[in-house]
Amino acid sequence: MCLAFLVWRLHPQYPLVVAANRDEFHARPAARAGWWPDHPQILAGRDLQAGGTWLGLTRTGRFAALTNYRDPEQRRLAAPSRSALVVDMLLAGTSVDEGLAYLRGVGADYNAFNLIFSDGERLGIFESALGLGRELAPGIYGLSNHLLDTPWPKVEDGKTRVASALWAMTDTAPLLALLRDDRPAADERLPTTGVGLEWERLLSSAFVRARDYGTRCSTIIRVERAGRAYFDEWTWDSEGTDIGRISLQFELE
């Protein structure tokens, strides 16, 4: 997961709205979102190489999503997959405070990451590059491959567009249009993250298109105050073409 926007407790109908893109190498095998046979309470896609996930929702309304923190010089090849941490948060049944305490204890074992998650009542963020976590107040949040709300162009522009679409949340079209925006940022707005100018340009758009790497899926989650959840996900091939959509609804337990 490389880009996620969250609307937390601002909309009168939907206390949680998520719009997210997963960027990954096209050759890395993954299963489309669905209910997991081995953990029937989890609705998520699955990384078939490591077994975890990048984003998921449970039947009780727990949510978790993880982005990698981009720092090539600090990457450790032998570190365990960060995708397991999302599964841990979805299965734990713990409060946000307990989840943050757990992540403080294990975060240094992994390559750097950000994990944003909800226990159904509260929302928290853990940023392992800082070793810190906190509860989040109601608001609109943007997360890419740096700290929460780092003012990268696609984060700033995306938050503005989410705010403009705030009262159209019954329709996925405005959020999907944001996630499908493949326009790169101007060079003067690019961050410097150690990957070189060509990759900074490629990675600066919300929807990433490159030969071997790019946006693999786009997910929109809406959880109603009345207790119904909506999970929509589009899968894209290496050309950015739509190769399948999943649209599920269920009542929270």
N, C-alpha and C positions, 0 to 999 in steps of 0.2 A: 504494500500500500504506500503510495507516494504522494497522495494529495487527498485531504479530507476536510470537509466543511461541516460544522455542527451548529445547529440552532437549538439552544437549550433553554427551555421554559420561557420562551418569548411569545410563542403562538398560542392563541386561546384553545385551538383544537388539538395541536400536536406539540406536546412538551419536548419531544425529541425528533429532530429531523437530521438525517445524515446524507451527504452527497459525497461520494468518494471514487477515486480512480486507483486501480492497482497497476503499477508499472513493473514489468519484469522481462527477463529474457524470454523470447518466444519459444525457445527450445525447452524451457523448464516445464515439466508436466504438471498439470493442475486439473482438478475436477471442478465443474461448475457448481454453483451454490445449490444446496439441498439439505434436507435433514440427514444428519450423520447416522448410519446404522449402528455404530458402536457407541455413540452418545446421542440418543434420540432427542435430547433437549436442545441441541445445537443446530442452528441454521446458518450455513456458511459455505463458501468455496473451500477447496482443500489443496494444499501444496502436496503433490504426490511424491515429491522427492524427500521432503523432511517430515511430512505427516501432519503439520499444523495448519494454521490459517492466518490470514492478514486482517480479517474483519468478520465478525459474527454477531448473531443475536440469539437469545434463548427464548424458550416458551414463557419464561417469567418476566421477560423484558430486560434482562442483563444484556449489555452491549460492550464490545471491545474492538479496538482497531489499533494497528501498529504501523508506524513508519520508521524506516531506517534513517539514522542520522548520518549525513554524508560527510565522511572524513576518511578519504582513501589511505592516508598515512597511518591511521590507527587501526585499520581493519586486520583482524586476526583470523587466518584461514581455519584454524582448529576450533574456533568458538562454536558452541551449540547453536542450533537454529532458533532465531528469535520468534518464529511462528508458534513455538510451543507456549510462549507466554500469553498469547491471546487465548489459547485453549484453557490455560490455567485460570485466567480471569473469568472466563465464561462458566467454568465448572465449579469454581470455588464456593459460591454461595455466601461470600463474605461481604462486609461493608466496604465502602470506598476507603475508609481509614485502614482497615485490615489489609486490603489489597495494596495500598501504597506502602505499608510496612513490609509486606512480602517482597515487593519489587525493590525496595531499598536494600533488602538482604541479598537478593540474587542478581540485581542489575549489572554489577561489575563482571559477572561471569560471561556476559554476552557482548558482542559488538554493539556499539551505541545505537540507541533506539528511543522512540517516544511511544508511549502507550496511553491512549485516552480511553476511558471506560466508565460505565455507569452500572450501579447496582440496582437500577430501576427507580431509585429515589434521588440519588446524588450523582454528580459527575466529577471525575478526577482525571488528572494528567500526571504521568511520571516521565521525566526527562532524564535519561540515564547519563547523558553527557555532563549533567550537573549533579547527578545523584540525588535529585530532589523531586518531590511530588507535592501536589496540593489539590484541594477541592476547588471547583470552578463555579462561579456565580452564574446566574442567567445571562445569556449573551450569544453572540455569533462568533465562532472560533474557526481559524484556519490553520491547518497543519500540513507541512510538507516535510522535507528532509533536513530541517533544522529545528530550532525550538518553536514552541507554540506561538503563533501569530508573528513569527519573523517576517518582516516586510519585504519578502520576495515579490516580484511582480504578479505571479499567478495567485499568490495568497491574498495580496491586497485587492487586486482586481476581482478575484472570486468572491471575497467577502462583500464587496460593494454590490455585486450582482445578486448574491444571496439575499442581502438586505432589501434590494429592489423587488425581489420575487417573494418576499416573506408572506404576503397575503394571497399568494397563488399556490399554496402548498398542496391543494387538492389535485393539482396537475403536475406530473413529473416533467413536462416539456421544458420549462424554464431552467430547471436544475440540470437536466440532461444536456441542454444546449451549452451551459457553462462547462460541463465536464468534457464536451466534445470540441471545445475551442482549441484548435491546434496552431494558433498564431503565436510565433515566438516573440519574446520581449525585445525591445530595442537594446542594443549593446550597452548603452550607458546605464541601463537599469539592471544589468545582469549581476548576480552575486559572484564571488570568487570562492569556489569550494574545492579546488584542487583537481578538477577533472579536465581542464583545458577549455579554451574558448568555444570550440565546435560543440562539445557536449553541453557546456553551459547554455548555448543557444537552443540545442535540441530539447533539453530538460526544462527550459523556461516556460513552455506552454503547458496548459492544463492537460491537454491530450497529447501524448508523446508519440511521435512517429519516427522510427529509425529502422534500419535494415534488420537487425537482430534483437532489438530491444524496443519496447514501447508499452502503451496502455493496453492491457489484456482484458480488463473488464471495468465497467462503471456500475456503481451500486447506489441506489436511493432507498433509504429506510425512513419510514414515517410511523411513529407510535402515537396513537390517539389517546387523549385524556380518558376517553370512555373505555380504553382497554383493548383496542384492536390494533394490530401491527400490520404494516404493508411493507413488503420486501420486493423490490424490483431490481433486476440485474441484467445488463447487456454484456455479451461476450464479443470481443473483436479479434479478427485475425491479424496477421502481420502487415496487411495493407490498411488496417483500420476499418475493415468492412464488418458490418453486423452479421454474426454467424449464430445468433440465438439469444432469446430473451426468456427470463424466468420471472414470473409475477405471482407472488404468494401472499395470502392474507390469513391471519389466524387471531383468535382471541387469546389474550394473555391469561396465564394461569394464576 
